[in-house]
Amino acid sequence: FVLAIGLTKVKLDVALARVLLKPFGTRSEIVLLGFILVTAIFSAFVSNTATAAMMLAFLTPVLRSLPADGKGRIALALAIPVGANLGGMITPIGTPPNMIALDYLASQGMGISFVDWTIKMAPFVILLLLLAWMLLRVLFPFKQKNIKIEIEGDIRWDFKTWSVVVAFAITIFMWMFGTDLWGVDTNVVAMIPIAIFCATGILTRRDLEEINWSVLWMVAGGFALGTALNQTGLAARLIQIIPFVSWNALVVMLVGGFICYFLSNFISNSASANLVVPILIVVGKAMSGTPAFEALGGVPAMITGVAICASLAMCLPVSTPPNALAHSTGMITTKQMATVGIVMGAVGLVLGYLMLIFIGF
């Protein structure tokens, strides 16, 4: 959230969007690909809600210029939530379910580093983004062959702008290599941009008030819920009621992931991950050591699968904030969003679990 504030205040987000979208030219289908990929890149490092709002602001003039009877407007409008939802999976900080899964794995001594997560997730997400691009082209073909994108707003390369660039670079570098090189915890690294932005006056009291604290409290509440479930023995009791341990290992993984996917389409993906992960951690611990379960990737694969399923849930306008923002443009119907969401969810679930089983984490 703080990194997003810094980028926005010095207009670095506008400059980056302009530079990143320029190589995609003016051909409609390629511009569509550009919006999907650029949105995903931003969502990998800052809030997907903030990313969707920013990209839709750039896209609004383009949407108005397209023929009202053409379907290309729908494709472009849907490209933003699809790119934002999928892009959040690339890095551990991209979306709350990633952090929830990693926190619980770390508590069991099975931590996954920033670099390992990104290396494994990036090819998977890029494949999904390309499939989403092809799906949108087929379902909503463009009537207008060329699109001109004009992103207004100039950036001033002053002290504050360079402070944001340096803070962003240091933070990402330390997240990726700091733990291995110097043993610096990722939570400590997260304080670097806050310290720099406060010291340079980029981050003000008003900015702190505008941070989406409800999301942060919900994630923290999920950690508290998981701790309570384990320490009171309630999680173990739930496992006895639902005999997960007696099921086939693959069935347990798929059922757990599908439950999270189903819930995430109706409630926030953070809330669904917070409900499912603590229970599956107990299930995974009970199944650890069995050859069939370990062959499927064990506890890390099971919990990572839940994070993937949470991010793939994008069938309805209420599923994620990017979906709601895109639907508010009035250019997308719930049926159109559900069609894309169901197809991408099904493809993503299949490819995601194949990746976890055969490549592992």
C-alpha positions as CSV (number, residue, x, y, z in Angstrom):
1,F,0.0,0.0,0.0
2,V,2.8,2.4,0.9
3,L,4.7,1.7,-2.3
4,A,1.5,2.4,-4.3
5,I,1.1,5.7,-2.5
6,G,4.7,6.7,-3.3
7,L,4.3,5.7,-7.0
8,T,1.1,7.7,-7.3
9,K,2.2,10.9,-5.5
10,V,5.2,11.4,-7.8
11,K,3.2,10.2,-10.8
12,L,5.7,7.4,-11.4
13,D,2.8,5.0,-12.0
14,V,1.7,7.2,-15.0
15,A,5.2,7.3,-16.4
16,L,5.6,3.6,-16.1
17,A,2.3,2.8,-17.7
18,R,3.1,5.1,-20.6
19,V,6.5,3.4,-21.1
20,L,5.3,-0.1,-20.7
21,L,2.3,0.3,-23.0
22,K,4.2,2.1,-25.8
23,P,5.8,-1.1,-27.3
24,F,2.4,-2.6,-27.9
25,G,1.6,0.0,-30.7
26,T,-2.0,0.7,-31.9
27,R,-3.3,-2.6,-33.2
28,S,-6.4,-3.4,-31.2
29,E,-5.5,-7.1,-30.2
30,I,-2.0,-6.1,-29.3
31,V,-3.1,-3.2,-27.2
32,L,-5.4,-5.6,-25.4
33,L,-2.4,-7.8,-24.6
34,G,-0.5,-4.8,-23.4
35,F,-3.2,-3.8,-20.9
36,I,-3.4,-7.4,-19.6
37,L,0.4,-7.7,-19.1
38,V,1.0,-4.2,-17.7
39,T,-1.8,-4.5,-15.3
40,A,-0.4,-7.9,-14.1
41,I,3.1,-6.3,-13.7
42,F,1.7,-3.5,-11.5
43,S,-0.4,-6.0,-9.5
44,A,2.6,-8.1,-8.7
45,F,4.0,-5.3,-6.5
46,V,1.2,-3.0,-5.5
47,S,-2.5,-3.5,-4.5
48,N,-4.6,-5.0,-7.3
49,T,-7.4,-2.6,-6.3
50,A,-5.1,0.5,-6.8
51,T,-3.8,-1.0,-10.0
52,A,-7.3,-1.7,-11.5
53,A,-8.4,1.9,-10.6
54,M,-5.3,3.4,-12.3
55,M,-5.5,1.3,-15.4
56,L,-9.3,1.9,-15.8
57,A,-8.6,5.6,-15.6
58,F,-6.2,5.3,-18.5
59,L,-8.6,3.1,-20.4
60,T,-11.8,5.2,-20.0
61,P,-11.0,7.6,-22.9
62,V,-10.1,4.6,-25.1
63,L,-13.4,2.8,-24.3
64,R,-15.4,5.9,-25.2
65,S,-13.7,6.1,-28.6
66,L,-14.6,2.5,-29.6
67,P,-17.8,1.7,-31.5
68,A,-20.7,1.2,-29.2
69,D,-21.9,-1.9,-31.2
70,G,-18.5,-3.6,-31.0
71,K,-17.3,-6.1,-28.5
72,G,-13.8,-4.8,-28.2
73,R,-14.9,-2.5,-25.4
74,I,-15.9,-5.5,-23.3
75,A,-12.5,-7.2,-23.9
76,L,-10.6,-4.2,-22.8
77,A,-12.7,-3.6,-19.8
78,L,-12.3,-7.2,-18.7
79,A,-8.6,-7.2,-19.4
80,I,-8.1,-5.0,-16.3
81,P,-9.6,-7.3,-13.6
82,V,-8.2,-10.4,-15.3
83,G,-4.7,-8.9,-15.4
84,A,-5.0,-7.6,-11.8
85,N,-6.3,-10.9,-10.3
86,L,-3.8,-13.1,-12.1
87,G,-0.8,-10.7,-11.7
88,G,-1.2,-10.7,-7.9
89,M,0.0,-14.3,-7.9
90,I,3.4,-13.5,-9.3
91,T,5.0,-12.4,-6.0
92,P,4.4,-13.1,-2.3
93,I,3.3,-9.5,-1.8
94,G,0.9,-9.4,-4.8
95,T,-2.2,-10.4,-2.9
96,P,-3.1,-11.2,0.7
97,P,-3.8,-14.9,0.1
98,N,-0.1,-15.3,-0.9
99,M,1.0,-13.8,2.4
100,I,-1.5,-15.8,4.4
101,A,-0.2,-19.1,2.8
102,L,3.4,-18.1,3.3
103,D,2.9,-17.1,6.9
104,Y,1.4,-20.4,7.9
105,L,4.0,-22.4,6.0
106,A,6.8,-20.4,7.7
107,S,5.1,-21.2,11.1
108,Q,5.6,-24.9,10.3
109,G,9.2,-24.4,9.2
110,M,8.4,-24.7,5.5
111,G,9.0,-21.1,4.4
112,I,9.2,-20.2,0.7
113,S,11.5,-17.4,-0.2
114,F,10.5,-14.4,-2.3
115,V,12.7,-15.6,-5.2
116,D,11.5,-19.2,-5.1
117,W,7.9,-18.1,-5.2
118,T,8.4,-15.6,-8.0
119,I,10.5,-18.0,-10.2
120,K,7.8,-20.7,-9.9
121,M,4.8,-18.5,-10.3
122,A,5.9,-16.2,-13.0
123,P,5.9,-18.7,-15.9
124,F,2.5,-20.1,-14.7
125,V,0.9,-16.6,-14.5
126,I,2.4,-15.6,-17.9
127,L,0.8,-18.7,-19.5
128,L,-2.6,-17.8,-17.9
129,L,-2.3,-14.2,-19.1
130,L,-1.7,-15.3,-22.7
131,L,-4.6,-17.8,-22.5
132,A,-6.8,-15.0,-21.1
133,W,-5.8,-12.7,-23.9
134,M,-6.7,-15.4,-26.5
135,L,-10.0,-16.1,-24.7
136,L,-11.0,-12.4,-24.7
137,R,-10.1,-12.0,-28.4
138,V,-12.3,-15.0,-29.3
139,L,-15.3,-14.1,-27.1
140,F,-15.2,-10.3,-27.7
141,P,-13.6,-9.6,-31.1
142,F,-12.7,-6.0,-32.0
143,K,-14.6,-4.1,-34.7
144,Q,-12.1,-1.3,-34.8
145,K,-8.6,-2.5,-36.0
146,N,-6.5,0.3,-34.4
147,I,-6.6,2.1,-31.0
148,K,-4.7,5.2,-30.0
149,I,-3.7,5.5,-26.4
150,E,-2.9,8.8,-24.9
151,I,-1.8,8.8,-21.2
152,E,-1.6,12.4,-19.9
153,G,0.6,13.5,-17.0
154,D,4.2,14.6,-16.8
155,I,6.7,13.3,-14.2
156,R,9.2,15.7,-12.5
157,W,12.5,14.0,-11.8
158,D,13.1,15.7,-8.5
159,F,14.4,14.5,-5.1
160,K,11.1,12.9,-4.1
161,T,10.8,11.0,-7.4
162,W,14.3,9.6,-7.0
163,S,13.5,8.7,-3.4
164,V,10.6,6.6,-4.5
165,V,12.7,4.9,-7.2
166,V,15.5,4.1,-4.8
167,A,13.1,2.9,-2.1
168,F,11.2,0.7,-4.5
169,A,14.5,-0.8,-5.9
170,I,16.0,-1.4,-2.5
171,T,12.8,-3.0,-1.1
172,I,12.4,-5.4,-4.0
173,F,16.1,-6.3,-4.0
174,M,16.0,-6.9,-0.2
175,W,12.8,-9.0,-0.5
176,M,14.4,-11.1,-3.2
177,F,18.0,-11.5,-1.8
178,G,18.2,-9.9,1.7
179,T,17.2,-13.0,3.6
180,D,19.8,-15.2,1.9
181,L,22.6,-12.7,1.8
182,W,22.3,-11.0,5.2
183,G,19.5,-12.8,7.0
184,V,17.2,-9.7,7.0
185,D,13.5,-10.7,7.6
186,T,11.0,-9.7,4.9
187,N,8.9,-8.0,7.5
188,V,11.8,-5.7,8.4
189,V,12.4,-5.0,4.7
190,A,8.8,-3.9,4.5
191,M,9.6,-1.0,6.8
192,I,12.2,0.4,4.4
193,P,9.8,2.4,2.1
194,I,7.8,3.5,5.1
195,A,10.9,5.0,6.7
196,I,12.2,6.6,3.5
197,F,8.8,8.1,2.5
198,C,8.2,9.5,6.0
199,A,11.7,11.0,6.2
200,T,11.4,12.7,2.8
201,G,7.8,13.9,3.3
202,I,6.3,11.7,0.6
203,L,4.1,9.9,3.1
204,T,1.8,12.2,5.2
205,R,-0.7,11.6,8.0
206,R,-3.5,11.9,5.4
207,D,-1.9,9.2,3.3
208,L,-1.8,6.9,6.3
209,E,-5.5,7.5,6.9
210,E,-6.3,6.5,3.3
211,I,-4.6,3.1,3.5
212,N,-7.1,0.2,3.3
213,W,-6.7,-0.7,6.9
214,S,-9.7,-3.0,6.8
215,V,-7.9,-5.4,4.5
216,L,-4.8,-5.4,6.8
217,W,-7.0,-6.0,9.9
218,M,-8.8,-8.8,8.1
219,V,-5.5,-10.5,7.3
220,A,-4.3,-10.1,10.8
221,G,-7.6,-11.3,12.1
222,G,-7.2,-14.4,10.0
223,F,-3.8,-15.1,11.6
224,A,-5.4,-14.7,15.0
225,L,-8.2,-17.1,14.0
226,G,-5.7,-19.7,12.8
227,T,-3.7,-19.5,16.0
228,A,-6.9,-19.8,18.0
229,L,-8.1,-22.8,16.0
230,N,-4.8,-24.6,16.6
231,Q,-4.1,-23.7,20.2
232,T,-7.7,-24.5,21.4
233,G,-7.8,-27.8,19.5
234,L,-10.8,-26.8,17.5
235,A,-9.0,-27.3,14.2
236,A,-8.1,-30.9,15.2
237,R,-11.8,-31.4,16.2
238,L,-12.9,-30.2,12.8
239,I,-10.6,-32.7,11.1
240,Q,-12.2,-35.5,13.1
241,I,-15.7,-34.4,12.0
242,I,-14.6,-34.3,8.4
243,P,-12.3,-37.3,7.9
244,F,-9.8,-35.7,5.5
245,V,-7.0,-37.9,6.7
246,S,-8.9,-41.0,5.5
247,W,-9.3,-39.6,2.0
248,N,-7.0,-39.9,-1.0
249,A,-4.2,-37.3,-0.8
250,L,-5.1,-35.8,-4.2
251,V,-8.7,-35.6,-3.3
252,V,-7.9,-33.7,-0.1
253,M,-5.8,-31.2,-2.1
254,L,-8.4,-30.6,-4.7
255,V,-11.3,-30.4,-2.3
256,G,-9.5,-27.9,-0.1
257,G,-8.6,-25.8,-3.1
258,F,-12.1,-25.9,-4.6
259,I,-13.7,-24.9,-1.3
260,C,-11.4,-21.8,-1.2
261,Y,-12.2,-21.1,-4.8
262,F,-15.9,-21.4,-4.3
263,L,-15.9,-19.2,-1.2
264,S,-13.7,-16.6,-2.8
265,N,-16.2,-15.9,-5.5
266,F,-18.7,-14.7,-2.9
267,I,-16.5,-13.3,-0.1
268,S,-13.1,-11.7,-0.2
269,N,-10.2,-14.0,-1.2
270,S,-8.4,-13.0,2.1
271,A,-11.3,-14.2,4.2
272,S,-11.7,-17.5,2.4
273,A,-7.9,-18.2,2.6
274,N,-8.0,-17.3,6.3
275,L,-10.8,-19.9,6.8
276,V,-9.4,-22.7,4.8
277,V,-5.6,-22.5,5.3
278,P,-5.5,-23.1,9.1
279,I,-7.6,-26.3,8.7
280,L,-5.6,-27.6,5.8
281,I,-2.3,-27.0,7.8
282,V,-3.6,-29.4,10.4
283,V,-4.7,-31.9,7.7
284,G,-1.3,-31.6,6.0
285,K,0.6,-32.2,9.3
286,A,-1.4,-35.3,9.9
287,M,-0.7,-36.6,6.3
288,S,3.0,-35.6,6.3
289,G,5.3,-38.5,5.7
290,T,2.9,-40.6,3.7
291,P,4.4,-41.5,0.3
292,A,1.3,-40.6,-1.7
293,F,1.0,-37.1,-0.1
294,E,4.7,-36.3,-0.3
295,A,4.7,-37.3,-3.9
296,L,2.1,-34.6,-4.6
297,G,4.3,-31.9,-3.0
298,G,3.2,-32.3,0.6
299,V,2.0,-29.4,2.8
300,P,3.7,-26.6,0.7
301,A,1.9,-27.7,-2.4
302,M,-1.4,-28.0,-0.6
303,I,-1.3,-24.6,1.0
304,T,0.1,-22.9,-2.1
305,G,-2.8,-24.4,-4.1
306,V,-5.2,-22.6,-1.8
307,A,-3.5,-19.3,-2.5
308,I,-3.8,-20.0,-6.2
309,C,-7.4,-20.9,-6.0
310,A,-8.3,-17.8,-4.0
311,S,-6.7,-15.6,-6.7
312,L,-8.4,-17.5,-9.6
313,A,-11.9,-16.7,-8.2
314,M,-13.2,-13.9,-10.4
315,C,-16.6,-15.0,-11.6
316,L,-18.7,-12.2,-10.1
317,P,-18.5,-8.4,-9.6
318,V,-18.4,-9.1,-5.9
319,S,-15.5,-11.6,-6.2
320,T,-12.7,-9.0,-6.1
321,P,-12.4,-5.2,-6.0
322,P,-11.0,-5.1,-9.6
323,N,-14.1,-7.0,-10.8
324,A,-16.3,-4.5,-9.0
325,L,-14.4,-1.5,-10.5
326,A,-14.6,-3.0,-14.0
327,H,-18.3,-3.8,-13.7
328,S,-19.0,-0.2,-12.6
329,T,-17.9,1.1,-16.0
330,G,-21.3,-0.2,-17.3
331,M,-19.7,-2.0,-20.2
332,I,-19.6,-5.5,-18.8
333,T,-22.6,-7.7,-17.8
334,T,-22.4,-10.2,-15.0
335,K,-22.9,-13.0,-17.5
336,Q,-19.9,-11.9,-19.5
337,M,-17.7,-11.6,-16.4
338,A,-18.9,-15.0,-15.2
339,T,-18.1,-16.6,-18.6
340,V,-14.5,-15.4,-18.6
341,G,-14.2,-16.1,-14.8
342,I,-15.4,-19.7,-15.0
343,V,-13.2,-20.5,-18.0
344,M,-10.1,-18.9,-16.5
345,G,-10.8,-20.5,-13.1
346,A,-11.2,-24.0,-14.6
347,V,-8.0,-23.7,-16.7
348,G,-6.1,-22.1,-13.9
349,L,-7.0,-24.8,-11.4
350,V,-6.0,-27.6,-13.7
351,L,-2.7,-25.9,-14.7
352,G,-2.0,-24.8,-11.2
353,Y,-2.3,-28.2,-9.6
354,L,-0.3,-29.8,-12.4
355,M,2.5,-27.3,-11.7
356,L,2.4,-28.0,-8.0
357,I,2.4,-31.7,-8.4
358,F,5.0,-32.0,-11.1
359,I,7.2,-29.0,-10.4
360,G,6.6,-28.6,-6.7
361,F,7.4,-25.8,-4.3
